[in-house]
């Protein structure tokens, strides 16, 4: 049996359906969720609900992991998941299906994922100790590695986080370009097994597959997280003169999850530039409603991330024929360039905002190239290979145990 551990997130139902469709082994899906709260995103009825903050549930799951062929951690944010990795048998086969947010943090990462004004805001908010440790890592890495780690003790967060991630027998990233980043930053030497959280058929409802974007709105970012680099995106858009384009254009800002203090900062910033044109999305919207009312109404989609983020939204927007603007340093931009997909660059193309647009031929070519990577059959093949790789790891451990006996 392969165990899957996840929290109540919107991607999980798609992952469940993929693994069940491959059906190489029996799968058990465990959702870690407080007993007192309803599950809102995961709709699949085949899940097992556990509260890992409960001692009995935690012990039960440890036993199950030790007896399983392998265990897949879908995302690695939870303190309970980290505790599990520290507790289970050294022979347990563990796989990290990373989402991005569970990897892009720690000393030295700031200058890569944040732009100047966003980083300045973050540093004002952060503690002196946090900023000091980051400076040490950046300018005196040897001193940081030996002296600072010693001063902070073995519980120093980055050191501990690195050791936990190196415990996994294998890992997966959302985009293939991320493998190199994970290996360099986290020191991973285990196999990277490709996996995709969904195919085009699962991302885009049947009723929208043949439609193109029909609105003229602008969408900026995907959440209330500083990795969106909203401040720079809003500043760049302000220089274009959006206020002169008429009253019909709205600027959509999804800020319904993340940092509430940051959400307030970005709301204030946006209203200062575009008073009366900003629509703050502060409540969760079901996926089909979000597609219909936001993505298919947004002709211009600005994603100013450097790290991998908002991939699903970007794929849907490209499929709909929207003008997608990505930062040139973005991992997603690198991925799409390799696929040969047409999109625009925040730094170079935002100033030409009004005159830009994809031709019908370019939209169709984008769809074809996205289908080659995200067709349902290809995504299923990745799922099959991941499952087979996990079972192969399990057999190797059994063979080694037999030899040692």
MITORTI-209133 format. One line per 8 residues: for each residue y, z, x of N, C-alpha, C. Coordinates in steps of 0.05 Angstrom, whole numbers, plus 5000, padded with zeros to 4 digits. Example, Ala and Ser with C-alpha at 12.3 -4.5 7.8 and 13.67 -1.06 7.14 Angstrom:
BEGIN
4886:5156:5264:4910:5156:5246:4934:5156:5264 ~ 4955:5142:5257:4979:5143:5273:5001:5157:5258 $
***
This chain:
BEGIN
4976:5000:5017:5000:5000:5000:5025:5000:5017 ~ 5045:4984:5009:5071:4984:5022:5090:4999:5004 ~ 5104:5019:5015:5123:5035:5000:5151:5023:5006 ~ 5168:5022:4985:5196:5013:4988:5213:5036:4979 ~ 5231:5045:4997:5250:5066:4991:5278:5055:4987 ~ 5291:5062:4965:5318:5051:4960:5334:5071:4943 ~ 5359:5066:4941:5376:5081:4923:5383:5063:4899 ~ 5398:5073:4880:5404:5058:4855:5426:5038:4861 $
5418:5015:4872:5437:4994:4879:5430:4968:4865 ~ 5450:4951:4862:5447:4926:4846:5429:4905:4858 ~ 5423:4907:4885:5406:4887:4898:5376:4892:4893 ~ 5369:4916:4885:5342:4925:4887:5323:4911:4868 ~ 5332:4905:4843:5315:4891:4824:5306:4864:4835 ~ 5324:4850:4849:5318:4824:4861:5296:4827:4882 ~ 5300:4848:4899:5280:4853:4921:5253:4859:4909 ~ 5253:4876:4888:5227:4883:4875:5213:4858:4865 $
5228:4840:4852:5215:4816:4841:5204:4798:4863 ~ 5218:4797:4886:5208:4780:4908:5182:4791:4919 ~ 5181:4817:4925:5157:4828:4936:5133:4827:4917 ~ 5139:4831:4892:5117:4829:4872:5107:4801:4869 ~ 5125:4781:4871:5117:4753:4869:5099:4745:4892 ~ 5105:4755:4916:5088:4749:4940:5061:4762:4937 ~ 5060:4787:4929:5036:4801:4922:5014:4800:4943 ~ 5022:4806:4969:5002:4807:4990:4988:4834:4991 $
5001:4854:4980:4990:4881:4980:5002:4896:4956 ~ 4992:4919:4950:5003:4935:4929:5029:4947:4938 ~ 5050:4947:4921:5076:4956:4928:5084:4980:4910 ~ 5096:5000:4922:5106:5023:4906:5136:5025:4912 ~ 5152:5024:4892:5181:5025:4895:5191:5052:4886 ~ 5203:5067:4906:5213:5093:4901:5244:5093:4902 ~ 5257:5102:4881:5286:5104:4880:5294:5133:4884 ~ 5308:5138:4905:5318:5165:4910:5344:5169:4894 $
5343:5187:4874:5365:5191:4856:5364:5219:4844 ~ 5388:5232:4843:5388:5260:4832:5376:5261:4804 ~ 5360:5281:4799:5346:5284:4774:5365:5286:4750 ~ 5389:5297:4755:5408:5302:4734:5424:5277:4725 ~ 5422:5255:4741:5439:5232:4735:5422:5208:4726 ~ 5433:5192:4708:5418:5168:4699:5418:5146:4720 ~ 5397:5130:4721:5396:5106:4738:5411:5084:4724 ~ 5430:5072:4737:5447:5052:4723:5443:5023:4732 $
5436:5019:4757:5434:4991:4767:5405:4980:4767 ~ 5386:4996:4775:5358:4987:4776:5346:4987:4748 ~ 5338:4964:4739:5328:4961:4711:5298:4959:4710 ~ 5285:4953:4733:5256:4949:4734:5242:4975:4726 ~ 5223:4973:4708:5209:4997:4697:5185:5005:4715 ~ 5179:4989:4735:5156:4996:4752:5163:5014:4775 ~ 5187:5025:4776:5195:5042:4798:5186:5071:4794 ~ 5185:5086:4816:5179:5114:4815:5205:5129:4824 $
5214:5147:4808:5239:5161:4814:5234:5187:4828 ~ 5247:5192:4850:5245:5217:4864:5272:5227:4872 ~ 5275:5253:4874:5299:5266:4884:5293:5278:4911 ~ 5300:5265:4933:5292:5273:4959:5307:5298:4969 ~ 5327:5307:4953:5339:5333:4959:5322:5356:4949 ~ 5302:5350:4933:5283:5370:4923:5260:5372:4943 ~ 5254:5396:4952:5234:5401:4973:5207:5390:4966 ~ 5199:5393:4941:5172:5384:4933:5171:5353:4933 $
5191:5340:4922:5192:5311:4922:5193:5300:4951 ~ 5208:5313:4968:5210:5305:4996:5183:5306:5010 ~ 5169:5328:5007:5143:5332:5019:5123:5312:5009 ~ 5125:5306:4983:5107:5286:4971:5111:5259:4983 ~ 5136:5251:4986:5142:5224:4997:5134:5223:5026 ~ 5138:5244:5042:5129:5244:5070:5099:5239:5071 ~ 5084:5252:5054:5054:5248:5053:5048:5219:5046 ~ 5062:5208:5026:5056:5181:5018:5063:5161:5040 $
5084:5165:5055:5092:5147:5077:5070:5149:5099 ~ 5061:5172:5105:5040:5176:5125:5014:5162:5118 ~ 5009:5159:5092:4984:5147:5083:4987:5117:5078 ~ 5012:5107:5076:5017:5079:5069:5011:5060:5092 ~ 5007:5034:5085:5005:5014:5106:5032:5010:5121 ~ 5054:5012:5106:5080:5010:5118:5101:5019:5097 ~ 5125:5026:5107:5147:5034:5089:5172:5018:5096 ~ 5184:5007:5076:5209:4992:5079:5232:5009:5069 $
5252:5013:5086:5277:5027:5078:5298:5006:5071 ~ 5305:5004:5046:5325:4985:5037:5352:4998:5040 ~ 5366:4992:5062:5390:5006:5069:5383:5033:5082 ~ 5401:5042:5100:5395:5067:5115:5420:5084:5116 ~ 5431:5090:5093:5456:5105:5091:5450:5135:5085 ~ 5429:5139:5069:5423:5166:5058:5415:5186:5080 ~ 5426:5210:5078:5418:5232:5095:5388:5238:5091 ~ 5379:5236:5067:5351:5241:5061:5332:5221:5075 $
5341:5195:5076:5325:5175:5089:5324:5181:5119 ~ 5346:5190:5130:5346:5197:5159:5328:5220:5164 ~ 5328:5239:5146:5310:5263:5149:5281:5254:5147 ~ 5275:5235:5130:5248:5225:5127:5238:5212:5153 ~ 5255:5196:5165:5248:5183:5190:5242:5203:5212 ~ 5256:5225:5212:5252:5246:5232:5226:5262:5226 ~ 5217:5262:5201:5195:5280:5193:5168:5267:5193 ~ 5167:5241:5186:5140:5228:5182:5125:5226:5208 $
5100:5219:5206:5083:5216:5230:5093:5195:5248 ~ 5089:5198:5274:5097:5178:5294:5082:5153:5291 ~ 5059:5154:5277:5042:5130:5273:5050:5115:5247 ~ 5068:5126:5231:5076:5112:5206:5091:5087:5214 ~ 5085:5065:5200:5099:5039:5204:5124:5038:5187 ~ 5147:5037:5200:5172:5038:5186:5188:5012:5191 ~ 5200:5002:5169:5216:4977:5172:5244:4982:5160 ~ 5265:4974:5174:5293:4977:5166:5303:4951:5155 $
5307:4949:5129:5321:4926:5117:5350:4933:5115 ~ 5365:4925:5136:5393:4933:5138:5411:4917:5119 ~ 5432:4931:5109:5451:4917:5091:5477:4911:5105 ~ 5482:4923:5128:5507:4919:5143:5523:4944:5145 ~ 5529:4957:5123:5545:4981:5124:5530:5004:5138 ~ 5504:5001:5140:5488:5021:5155:5485:5015:5184 ~ 5501:4995:5194:5499:4987:5222:5526:4984:5235 ~ 5546:4976:5220:5572:4970:5232:5590:4994:5232 $
5584:5013:5249:5600:5037:5252:5595:5048:5280 ~ 5611:5068:5288:5606:5081:5313:5626:5074:5335 ~ 5625:5087:5357:5644:5083:5379:5646:5054:5388 ~ 5670:5044:5392:5673:5017:5402:5672:4995:5382 ~ 5664:5002:5357:5661:4982:5336:5688:4975:5323 ~ 5707:4994:5323:5731:4991:5307:5747:4965:5314 ~ 5750:4960:5340:5767:4937:5349:5754:4911:5341 ~ 5728:4912:5336:5714:4887:5328:5716:4882:5298 $
5714:4903:5281:5712:4898:5252:5738:4902:5237 ~ 5758:4914:5250:5784:4919:5237:5806:4903:5251 ~ 5825:4894:5234:5849:4881:5245:5871:4903:5249 ~ 5893:4895:5262:5912:4914:5274:5923:4934:5253 ~ 5934:4923:5231:5947:4941:5211:5926:4959:5197 ~ 5903:4948:5191:5882:4963:5178:5873:4986:5197 ~ 5869:4980:5222:5860:5000:5241:5882:5022:5244 ~ 5907:5014:5244:5929:5034:5246:5928:5053:5222 $
5923:5042:5198:5921:5060:5175:5897:5079:5177 ~ 5875:5068:5187:5851:5085:5190:5855:5107:5210 ~ 5869:5101:5232:5873:5121:5253:5891:5144:5244 ~ 5909:5137:5226:5926:5158:5215:5910:5177:5197 ~ 5890:5166:5184:5873:5181:5166:5852:5198:5180 ~ 5843:5188:5203:5821:5201:5217:5829:5225:5233 ~ 5809:5241:5241:5815:5265:5257:5821:5257:5286 ~ 5834:5275:5300:5841:5271:5328:5816:5267:5345 $
5795:5283:5338:5770:5282:5354:5756:5255:5351 ~ 5757:5243:5327:5745:5217:5322:5760:5196:5339 ~ 5786:5196:5338:5801:5176:5354:5798:5180:5384 ~ 5796:5205:5393:5793:5211:5421:5766:5201:5431 ~ 5744:5206:5415:5718:5197:5424:5716:5166:5425 ~ 5730:5153:5407:5730:5124:5407:5744:5113:5432 ~ 5766:5125:5440:5780:5117:5465:5762:5122:5489 ~ 5748:5144:5490:5730:5150:5512:5709:5128:5515 $
5697:5121:5492:5675:5101:5492:5686:5074:5502 ~ 5711:5068:5493:5722:5041:5499:5730:5039:5529 ~ 5743:5059:5539:5754:5057:5566:5738:5071:5588 ~ 5722:5091:5580:5706:5106:5600:5677:5109:5590 ~ 5663:5086:5587:5636:5087:5575:5616:5105:5590 ~ 5618:5106:5616:5599:5122:5631:5604:5152:5625 ~ 5630:5159:5626:5637:5187:5620:5629:5195:5592 ~ 5634:5176:5573:5626:5181:5545:5596:5186:5543 $
5581:5168:5557:5551:5169:5554:5540:5195:5565 ~ 5551:5205:5586:5538:5229:5598:5553:5255:5591 ~ 5579:5256:5598:5593:5281:5594:5598:5288:5565 ~ 5610:5268:5550:5617:5274:5522:5593:5280:5505 ~ 5572:5265:5509:5547:5270:5494:5537:5298:5500 ~ 5539:5306:5525:5530:5333:5532:5547:5354:5519 ~ 5574:5350:5518:5592:5369:5506:5587:5372:5476 ~ 5580:5350:5463:5576:5350:5434:5548:5360:5427 $
5530:5358:5446:5502:5366:5440:5486:5343:5428 ~ 5460:5349:5424:5442:5328:5416:5447:5318:5387 ~ 5462:5333:5372:5468:5325:5345:5491:5305:5342 ~ 5504:5298:5365:5526:5279:5364:5517:5254:5348 ~ 5534:5247:5329:5525:5229:5307:5515:5202:5317 ~ 5531:5189:5335:5523:5162:5343:5497:5162:5359 ~ 5494:5182:5377:5470:5185:5392:5445:5188:5374 ~ 5449:5205:5354:5427:5210:5335:5421:5185:5318 $
5442:5172:5309:5439:5148:5293:5424:5126:5309 ~ 5430:5124:5334:5417:5104:5351:5388:5110:5354 ~ 5381:5135:5359:5353:5143:5362:5337:5138:5337 ~ 5350:5144:5314:5336:5140:5288:5330:5110:5284 ~ 5349:5093:5290:5345:5064:5286:5324:5053:5305 ~ 5322:5064:5328:5302:5055:5348:5274:5065:5341 ~ 5272:5083:5321:5246:5092:5312:5232:5071:5295 ~ 5247:5052:5283:5235:5032:5265:5218:5013:5281 $
5195:5006:5270:5177:4987:5283:5186:4958:5281 ~ 5204:4953:5262:5216:4926:5258:5241:4929:5241 ~ 5257:4907:5239:5281:4908:5223:5288:4881:5213 ~ 5305:4880:5192:5315:4855:5181:5345:4857:5178 ~ 5358:4834:5182:5387:4833:5177:5393:4813:5155 ~ 5416:4815:5143:5423:4796:5121:5426:4768:5132 ~ 5439:4765:5155:5443:4739:5167:5430:4738:5195 ~ 5418:4715:5202:5404:4713:5228:5423:4718:5252 $
5449:4712:5249:5467:4717:5272:5471:4746:5278 ~ 5463:4764:5260:5467:4792:5265:5446:4804:5284 ~ 5424:4791:5287:5402:4802:5304:5413:4809:5332 ~ 5428:4791:5344:5439:4796:5371:5457:4821:5371 ~ 5474:4823:5350:5492:4846:5348:5477:4872:5347 ~ 5456:4873:5330:5440:4897:5326:5426:4905:5352 ~ 5416:4885:5366:5401:4890:5391:5420:4902:5412 ~ 5444:4890:5414:5463:4899:5435:5474:4926:5428 $
5482:4931:5403:5496:4955:5396:5477:4979:5392 ~ 5454:4974:5380:5435:4996:5374:5412:4997:5393 ~ 5410:4978:5412:5389:4978:5432:5361:4973:5420 ~ 5360:4956:5399:5334:4951:5386:5318:4931:5402 ~ 5292:4938:5405:5274:4920:5420:5251:4911:5403 ~ 5250:4921:5378:5228:4914:5360:5232:4887:5347 ~ 5212:4876:5334:5215:4849:5321:5236:4850:5299 ~ 5251:4828:5297:5269:4823:5274:5255:4804:5255 $
5248:4813:5231:5234:4797:5211:5253:4787:5190 ~ 5258:4761:5188:5277:4751:5169:5271:4759:5140 ~ 5292:4765:5125:5289:4771:5096:5315:4765:5083 ~ 5314:4755:5058:5338:4749:5042:5336:4764:5016 ~ 5358:4778:5009:5359:4792:4983:5367:4773:4961 ~ 5349:4754:4956:5352:4736:4933:5356:4707:4941 ~ 5348:4690:4922:5351:4661:4925:5375:4652:4907 ~ 5382:4626:4910:5403:4615:4893:5395:4619:4864 $
5370:4615:4858:5361:4618:4830:5365:4646:4820 ~ 5365:4666:4838:5369:4694:4829:5398:4702:4830 ~ 5414:4689:4848:5442:4695:4849:5458:4684:4825 ~ 5451:4660:4817:5467:4646:4797:5452:4642:4771 ~ 5462:4653:4749:5448:4650:4723:5446:4620:4716 ~ 5425:4614:4700:5421:4586:4692:5445:4573:4678 ~ 5459:4589:4662:5482:4578:4647:5506:4571:4665 ~ 5505:4580:4690:5528:4574:4708:5521:4555:4730 $
5495:4546:4732:5487:4530:4755:5500:4503:4757 ~ 5507:4491:4734:5519:4465:4734:5549:4466:4730 ~ 5560:4490:4728:5589:4493:4724:5604:4494:4750 ~ 5629:4486:4749:5647:4490:4772:5669:4510:4764 ~ 5682:4521:4784:5703:4540:4779:5724:4527:4761 ~ 5733:4542:4741:5752:4531:4721:5779:4544:4721 ~ 5781:4567:4734:5807:4582:4734:5823:4575:4759 ~ 5846:4588:4760:5865:4584:4783:5871:4610:4797 $
5856:4631:4791:5861:4657:4803:5854:4659:4832 ~ 5862:4681:4844:5857:4687:4873:5840:4712:4874 ~ 5819:4712:4889:5802:4736:4893:5805:4745:4922 ~ 5811:4771:4926:5813:4781:4954:5793:4804:4958 ~ 5774:4801:4975:5756:4822:4983:5735:4828:4962 ~ 5718:4848:4967:5697:4855:4948:5694:4885:4942 ~ 5711:4901:4956:5708:4930:4952:5732:4945:4964 ~ 5733:4971:4958:5754:4988:4970:5745:4999:4997 $
5738:4981:5015:5730:4989:5042:5748:4975:5062 ~ 5757:4989:5083:5776:4978:5102:5765:4953:5117 ~ 5739:4949:5118:5728:4926:5131:5736:4900:5117 ~ 5747:4901:5093:5758:4878:5080:5784:4868:5093 ~ 5797:4885:5109:5823:4878:5121:5842:4867:5101 ~ 5845:4882:5079:5862:4874:5057:5891:4871:5065 ~ 5901:4890:5081:5930:4890:5087:5938:4864:5100 ~ 5922:4855:5119:5929:4829:5133:5926:4806:5114 $
5905:4806:5097:5901:4784:5078:5925:4783:5058 ~ 5934:4805:5048:5956:4806:5029:5982:4797:5042 ~ 5986:4806:5067:6010:4798:5082:6010:4768:5087 ~ 5987:4757:5094:5986:4728:5099:5991:4712:5073 ~ 5979:4722:5051:5983:4708:5025:6012:4710:5016 ~ 6025:4732:5023:6053:4735:5014:6072:4714:5027 ~ 6065:4705:5051:6081:4685:5064:6078:4657:5052 ~ 6057:4654:5035:6052:4627:5023:6072:4622:5000 $
6082:4644:4987:6100:4641:4964:6085:4638:4938 ~ 6065:4655:4934:6049:4654:4909:6066:4657:4884 ~ 6087:4673:4886:6104:4679:4863:6117:4653:4852 ~ 6118:4633:4868:6130:4607:4859:6111:4589:4845 ~ 6085:4597:4843:6065:4580:4832:6062:4582:4802 ~ 6079:4598:4789:6077:4601:4760:6063:4627:4752 ~ 6065:4633:4727:6055:4659:4717:6025:4660:4712 ~ 6012:4636:4712:5983:4635:4705:5965:4647:4726 $
5973:4647:4751:5956:4656:4773:5956:4686:4774 ~ 5932:4697:4775:5928:4726:4778:5913:4731:4805 ~ 5919:4754:4817:5906:4761:4842:5886:4784:4835 ~ 5860:4778:4837:5839:4797:4831:5832:4813:4855 ~ 5833:4840:4852:5826:4858:4874:5803:4877:4865 ~ 5778:4871:4873:5756:4889:4866:5758:4914:4883 ~ 5764:4937:4871:5767:4962:4885:5750:4984:4871 ~ 5728:4975:4859:5713:4993:4842:5693:5011:4856 $
5689:5007:4882:5673:5026:4898:5683:5026:4927 ~ 5679:5048:4940:5688:5052:4967:5705:5076:4970 ~ 5728:5073:4984:5745:5095:4992:5769:5096:4972 ~ 5771:5118:4956:5791:5119:4935:5820:5120:4947 ~ 5823:5133:4970:5849:5134:4983:5857:5107:4992 ~ 5838:5092:5003:5843:5065:5012:5850:5047:4988 ~ 5835:5050:4966:5840:5035:4942:5869:5038:4932 ~ 5878:5063:4933:5906:5068:4925:5926:5055:4943 $
5920:5056:4969:5938:5043:4989:5940:5013:4985 ~ 5917:5000:4979:5916:4971:4976:5929:4963:4949 ~ 5925:4979:4928:5938:4974:4903:5968:4974:4905 ~ 5978:4994:4920:6007:4997:4924:6018:4973:4940 ~ 6003:4966:4961:6011:4943:4978:6012:4917:4962 ~ 5991:4913:4946:5990:4888:4930:6013:4886:4910 ~ 6018:4908:4896:6039:4908:4876:6067:4904:4889 ~ 6070:4914:4913:6095:4910:4927:6101:4881:4932 $
6080:4866:4939:6083:4837:4945:6083:4820:4920 ~ 6065:4827:4901:6059:4809:4878:6061:4824:4852 ~ 6083:4836:4847:6087:4853:4823:6082:4836:4798 ~ 6065:4847:4781:6059:4833:4755:6037:4813:4757 ~ 6027:4806:4781:6006:4786:4784:5979:4798:4792 ~ 5979:4824:4798:5955:4836:4809:5937:4848:4787 ~ 5911:4842:4788:5892:4854:4770:5873:4871:4787 ~ 5875:4897:4784:5858:4916:4799:5832:4919:4784 $
5809:4913:4796:5783:4917:4783:5772:4944:4792 ~ 5776:4964:4775:5769:4991:4783:5743:5001:4770 ~ 5733:4985:4751:5708:4993:4737:5686:4973:4744 ~ 5661:4984:4745:5638:4966:4751:5635:4946:4728 ~ 5628:4921:4736:5623:4900:4717:5595:4889:4721 ~ 5579:4886:4699:5553:4873:4702:5555:4847:4716 ~ 5534:4839:4731:5536:4815:4748:5543:4790:4732 ~ 5531:4785:4709:5537:4761:4694:5566:4760:4684 $
5577:4784:4677:5605:4785:4668:5623:4780:4692 ~ 5617:4792:4715:5633:4789:4739:5633:4759:4747 ~ 5610:4746:4746:5609:4718:4753:5627:4701:4734 ~ 5624:4706:4708:5638:4690:4688:5668:4695:4688 ~ 5676:4721:4689:5704:4727:4685:5720:4729:4712 ~ 5706:4732:4734:5721:4735:4759:5714:4712:4778 ~ 5689:4709:4787:5683:4689:4807:5688:4660:4797 ~ 5681:4654:4773:5685:4627:4763:5713:4622:4753 $
5730:4643:4754:5759:4640:4748:5776:4640:4773 ~ 5763:4644:4796:5778:4647:4821:5775:4622:4838 ~ 5796:4605:4838:5794:4580:4854:5797:4585:4884 ~ 5810:4607:4890:5814:4614:4918:5802:4642:4923 ~ 5783:4643:4943:5769:4668:4949:5774:4675:4978 ~ 5788:4697:4983:5796:4705:5010:5779:4729:5019 ~ 5761:4725:5038:5745:4746:5049:5751:4750:5078 ~ 5767:4770:5084:5779:4773:5111:5762:4792:5129 $
5736:4794:5123:5719:4812:5139:5712:4799:5166 ~ 5706:4816:5185:5694:4807:5210:5664:4811:5209 ~ 5656:4835:5199:5627:4841:5197:5616:4826:5172 ~ 5589:4826:5170:5576:4814:5148:5581:4831:5123 ~ 5591:4819:5102:5598:4833:5077:5603:4812:5055 ~ 5597:4819:5030:5603:4802:5007:5589:4775:5008 ~ 5566:4774:5020:5552:4748:5023:5545:4736:4996 ~ 5535:4752:4977:5528:4742:4950:5552:4730:4936 $
5575:4744:4937:5599:4733:4924:5608:4707:4937 ~ 5606:4705:4963:5614:4680:4977:5596:4657:4970 ~ 5570:4662:4968:5551:4641:4961:5556:4630:4933 ~ 5561:4648:4914:5567:4640:4886:5593:4624:4885 ~ 5613:4633:4900:5639:4619:4900:5636:4591:4912 ~ 5621:4589:4934:5617:4562:4945:5602:4544:4926 ~ 5582:4555:4913:5566:4540:4893:5584:4530:4871 ~ 5603:4546:4863:5621:4539:4841:5643:4520:4849 $
5646:4515:4876:5666:4496:4885:5693:4509:4891 ~ 5693:4535:4894:5718:4549:4900:5726:4544:4929 ~ 5751:4549:4936:5761:4548:4963:5756:4575:4976 ~ 5736:4577:4993:5729:4602:5006:5743:4603:5033 ~ 5758:4625:5038:5772:4629:5063:5759:4652:5078 ~ 5749:4647:5102:5736:4667:5118:5751:4671:5144 ~ 5750:4695:5154:5762:4700:5180:5746:4686:5202 ~ 5759:4675:5222:5745:4659:5242:5725:4676:5258 $
5730:4703:5259:5712:4720:5274:5688:4730:5257 ~ 5688:4722:5232:5667:4731:5214:5639:4722:5221 ~ 5620:4740:5219:5592:4733:5223:5583:4713:5202 ~ 5593:4716:5177:5586:4697:5156:5597:4669:5162 ~ 5621:4668:5174:5633:4642:5181:5615:4628:5201 ~ 5605:4643:5221:5587:4632:5241:5561:4621:5228 ~ 5551:4636:5209:5526:4628:5195:5531:4602:5179 ~ 5553:4601:5164:5558:4578:5148:5564:4553:5165 $
5578:4557:5187:5582:4535:5206:5556:4523:5215 ~ 5537:4540:5222:5511:4531:5231:5496:4516:5209 ~ 5501:4523:5184:5488:4509:5162:5503:4482:5156 ~ 5528:4479:5166:5543:4455:5160:5558:4457:5134 ~ 5564:4481:5124:5577:4485:5098:5607:4482:5102 ~ 5621:4470:5082:5650:4468:5082:5663:4494:5071 ~ 5681:4505:5087:5697:4527:5078:5724:4527:5093 ~ 5741:4546:5088:5768:4546:5101:5771:4572:5117 $
5790:4571:5135:5795:4593:5154:5820:4608:5146 ~ 5818:4634:5145:5842:4651:5137:5865:4645:5156 ~ 5860:4646:5182:5881:4643:5202:5895:4616:5201 ~ 5879:4595:5199:5889:4567:5202:5897:4554:5175 ~ 5883:4561:5153:5886:4546:5129:5901:4559:5106 ~ 5905:4586:5108:5918:4600:5086:5947:4590:5082 ~ 5960:4582:5103:5987:4572:5100:5988:4545:5086 ~ 5966:4531:5085:5965:4505:5071:5952:4508:5043 $
5953:4533:5034:5940:4542:5009:5942:4522:4986 ~ 5966:4513:4979:5970:4498:4955:5957:4470:4955 ~ 5955:4459:4979:5945:4432:4981:5915:4429:4986 ~ 5901:4452:4988:5873:4452:4996:5854:4450:4972 ~ 5831:4439:4977:5810:4438:4956:5787:4421:4966 ~ 5763:4428:4956:5739:4413:4963:5735:4389:4944 ~ 5727:4367:4956:5720:4344:4939:5694:4349:4924 ~ 5689:4332:4904:5663:4335:4890:5640:4330:4909 $
5643:4312:4928:5622:4306:4947:5617:4331:4965 ~ 5638:4344:4973:5635:4368:4990:5622:4391:4975 ~ 5629:4394:4950:5616:4415:4934:5586:4410:4932 ~ 5579:4385:4926:5550:4378:4924:5536:4381:4950 ~ 5550:4374:4972:5537:4377:4999:5533:4407:5005 ~ 5553:4423:4998:5550:4452:5002:5526:4463:4986 ~ 5523:4454:4961:5501:4463:4945:5474:4456:4957 ~ 5473:4431:4967:5448:4422:4980:5441:4439:5005 $
5461:4445:5021:5456:4460:5046:5449:4489:5040 ~ 5462:4500:5019:5456:4528:5011:5427:4529:5000 ~ 5420:4508:4986:5393:4507:4974:5371:4505:4996 ~ 5378:4492:5018:5358:4489:5039:5352:4516:5052 ~ 5371:4534:5052:5367:4561:5064:5359:4581:5043 ~ 5369:4579:5019:5365:4599:4998:5349:4590:4974 ~ 5334:4568:4977:5317:4560:4954:5297:4581:4949 ~ 5287:4583:4925:5268:4605:4918:5243:4604:4935 $
5233:4580:4940:5208:4577:4955:5212:4587:4984 ~ 5235:4581:4996:5240:4589:5023:5244:4619:5025 ~ 5259:4631:5006:5263:4660:5005:5236:4674:5001 ~ 5219:4663:4985:5192:4675:4981:5176:4673:5006 ~ 5179:4651:5021:5164:4648:5046:5173:4670:5066 ~ 5200:4676:5067:5209:4697:5084:5197:4724:5076 ~ 5196:4729:5050:5185:4754:5040:5155:4756:5047 ~ 5141:4734:5045:5113:4733:5052:5109:4740:5082 $
5126:4728:5099:5123:4732:5128:5130:4761:5135 ~ 5150:4773:5121:5157:4800:5126:5134:4819:5119 ~ 5123:4814:5095:5100:4831:5086:5076:4828:5105 ~ 5071:4804:5113:5048:4799:5131:5053:4813:5158 ~ 5079:4812:5168:5085:4826:5192:5082:4856:5191 ~ 5089:4868:5168:5085:4896:5164:5056:4904:5164 ~ 5040:4888:5151:5011:4894:5150:4998:4889:5177 ~ 5008:4870:5192:4998:4865:5219:5004:4889:5237 $
5028:4901:5235:5035:4925:5250:5016:4948:5244 ~ 5009:4950:5218:4992:4972:5209:4964:4968:5221 ~ 4954:4943:5221:4927:4938:5232:4927:4944:5262 ~ 4949:4938:5276:4951:4943:5305:4949:4973:5311 ~ 4962:4989:5294:4962:5018:5297:4933:5029:5292 ~ 4920:5018:5272:4892:5026:5266:4873:5019:5289 ~ 4877:4995:5300:4860:4986:5323:4864:5004:5347 ~ 4890:5011:5352:4896:5028:5374:4883:5056:5371 $
4884:5066:5346:4872:5092:5340:4842:5092:5345 ~ 4829:5070:5338:4800:5067:5342:4794:5067:5372 ~ 4810:5052:5387:4806:5050:5416:4809:5078:5429 ~ 4829:5093:5420:4834:5119:5432:4812:5139:5425 ~ 4799:5135:5402:4778:5154:5395:4752:5148:5410 $
***
